[in-house]
Amino acid sequence: MMKVELVTTLKRQATKILSELHSSKEPVLITEHGQPSAYLVDVEHFDFMQKRMQILEALAKGELAISRGETVSNDEAKAKMNKWLK
């Protein structure tokens, strides 16, 4: 279960909440006026999510290219790669 904190609690107990975040590695949902406002996440978790998002975006671009017929043969791909590696 995700931890939920009021923004006023975050203001008063930021050090405690950050300490718990670093030890549990679980995101904390911050609410304002009873509504979700933001997630507080550990830096390592955020970096991991950013890298995962880049991979997913690259896969989506690849799938779109395939669906459009924008592909090359294996020989053409090798030739292009050899140009980049020189």
Phi, psi and omega in degrees: 000133181284141177285140178237132179227146173285149179299327178293325176293320177300317179299319184277330187232037184304315182299316180295314181296318178296320179298316178294322178298315181294326181279323183272334184065009180268134177300153177243127177273124179261130180245149174231129179053038177078003182245144175303135182238319184196162172250138174256118183233153176295144182303316180298319179294319179298314179299318178300315180296322179296316179296318178299319180296320178298318179296315180296321178295320178295319177297318179296319177297319179295317178296321178295317178298319179297315181295335178271356181078018181270068181235166177232160178288167178300319179296318178296320179296317178298318180298317179295318180295321179298323177297320182287329185276353181277000000 
